[in-house]
C-alpha cells in the first residue's frame, strides 16, 4: 500500500506539481535571525471586523444589525478603531422611521453616525454596506427586492453619501448590497443587481464632481468569489458576478474602487486554491481588472469570513471557541500569501433573541441568548485579536513548512513579537480535494465527483476502502492517497501536542519574555493575562522547545530589560562600611565663586569662573546655608540610597449553496 502511494506521489509531483506529504518530524524547528530584513506589516494582519451582532434591540433608535454598545466599547478600549470596520447600513430599517423624524434622527446620528465618526477620527476606514430596499420602493413587498423607483432610491443614497462623505468628511467606502447571490438577501436577477449598482455609481460620480473629492465605491460582496445570482461554481469563474460587475462598470464608465466577497470555510488555504486557469482567485481578478482598463491594484477585500462547517451553529464557535480562535491567524497568514489586501472578520457579537429567530454564534463576543439584554462576554477569538494587536510594525518573511503549525514573526522599536498557532483543519482531506480538483481533466473530474457523491468517499478517506482497484487515473488516485494521509494526520494531531524548537539570534542584550496563550483551557470570559516574565540573555541566543496544544495560539513578546544605573555610596571617615547620605546635604559655599544652577544641569564639585547666579538659587556665605534648587536640577553630591532605575523604552467543489452560517 505504501509503495503504491509513493508511486502516486511521484506521479503527482511531475504531472500536477502538487507536493506530497513528507515524513512528519517529531519536533518542528523555527530559526530566525532578528537582524534579518523585514517588510512593513501588511494591514491584513491588523485586527479588523464587521461590527454586526446581537440583532435585536427593543429601542428602535438602535440598528438591528449592530452589536451592543458594551462589545463596541470593549473593542475600542482594547484594540482601537484604527483599521477596517464594516457596518451594515439598513436603508429599509431607516426609512421605516421616515414619518418620525426625531426618532429617525436619533437612529442616524446617535447610533450609525456616532460609530462612523469614532472610526474615522481614529484613522480607520468604514466599509458601509448599503442594503435593504426602503418601504414602498421595492418591486414586491419585501425589503430584499430590487427597487422599482430608481430615481427615489438614487436620491436617498445620494443624500446619505453627501452627508457622510462630503459634509462630515468621514473616511467611508461604500459597498452596494450584501450577498446579492443569496435569496435571503436579494430577490432579484443579475441584471437588476447591476442596474442597482449603476444607480449608486452615477450618484457617486455626481458627488465627486460636486464636492471635488474621491468617494470610494465597490462590491459586489458575493458569498464566494466565484458566485453569481445564477447557478455557478468555481470551475467557471468567468461567469462570476465579480467578472460581470467589472465588465459592466467598464461598459457604463462607473466607478469601481474595490472588489469584495465573503469566504466562510474551515480551510485556511481557501484563497490559495488554483482556478481552472491555474491561477489563484486574486491573480485572476486582477487580470480581469487590467483587461477592462481598471487599475489592477485596487484593493481586494474579504469583508466577511469565519470558521465554518456543515452547520449554522457550531460548537467550535461556541463552547469550543478556542478551535475557531486558532483558525484566525492561520487564515490571515494564507490570505497575506495569496495577496489579499484587506479583511473584516464576521462578526463582533453573536446573533440571538431576534424576531427572525436566527441564532448564530459567529461573534468574538456573546451573551445569554435567552436574555437579549444580558451583558456581553468575550470568547477565545477576541483574545487572539488582542494578540494580533500586539504584533510589531515590521514583519519577518521567514516561515515554517507544516500543514498545521505556522509562525508570524514581527518586530517594533521596543520589542519582538512572535505568534505561533496550531490549527488542525477538521475537513483537511475534503478541502484538499476541493483545492486540487481543478488540475484534473473533465473525464477525471467526473469520475472523482461520482465517488465523492457516493458512500465510498467516507470509506476511502478513513482507509477502509482500498483505492487500487478503482477505475481512476494515476492523478486521481494520487489525490485520494494524499487525502487519506491528511485525514490520518488530522486524527493524530487533534489529540497530540506538537513540539516546536524556537531558535532566535541577533541582539546581545538581556530581554524579558512575556507569553500569552489561547487554548482549550478557556473558551469564554478568558482573562488576557500573560504568564510570569522570564529573563532571556540574547548574547547566548534563545533556544526553547515549546509544546503546542491542539487548536492553540501562543504569543511570545520579548522586551529589552531596562538598564539599572548603580550609584556609588559614600564611605564614612571613621569606618570602612558605606554610609547612607541623608537627603539634606549641607554645601559649603565659596563667596568668590557662586555656583550656577540651571534646569537639567548637574553641578560638579568644581565651579567655573563668573557663573550666572539666578535669584532663586543664591547661596549665602554661611556654612549652614542650604541653596534652593529647582526640581529639575541634580547635584552629584546628593546621593540616594537606592539606585536609579530608568523606565522601559517604550470543502469539496463549491456548489451553488452558499455558506450556511450566513
ABEGO torsion letter per residue (X at the ends): XAAAAAAAAAAAAAAAGBBBBBBBBABBBBBBBAABBBBBBBAAABBBBBABEGGBBABAABBAABBBAAAAAAAAAAAEAABBBBBBBBAAAAAAAAABAAAAAAAAAAAAAAAAAAAAAAGBBBBBBBBEBBBGABABBBAABBBABAAAAAAAAAAAAAAAAAAAGBBBBBBBEBGAABAAABBBBAAAAAAAAAAAAAAAAAAAAAAGBBBBBBOAGBABAABBABBBBAABAAABAAAAAAAAAAAAGBBBABBBBBBBBABAAAAABBBAAGBBAAAAAAAAAAAAGBBAABBBBBABBBBBBABABBAAABAAAAAAAAAAAAAAAAAAAAGBABBBBOBABBBBGBAAGBBBAABABBBBAABAABBBBBBAAAAAAAAAAABBABBBABBBBBAABBBBBBBBAABBBBBBBBBBBAAAAAAAAAAAAAABBAAAAAAAAAAAABAAAAAAAAGABBAAABBBBAAAAAAAAAAAAAAAAAAAAAABBBBBBBBBBGBABBBBBBBBBBBAABABGBBBBBBBBBBBBAAAEBBBBBBBBBGBBBBBBBBBBBBBBBBBBBBBAABABBBBBBABBBBBBBAABBBBBBBGBBBBABBBBGBBBBAAABBBABAABBBBBBAABBBAABBBABBBBBBBBXXBBBBABBBAAX
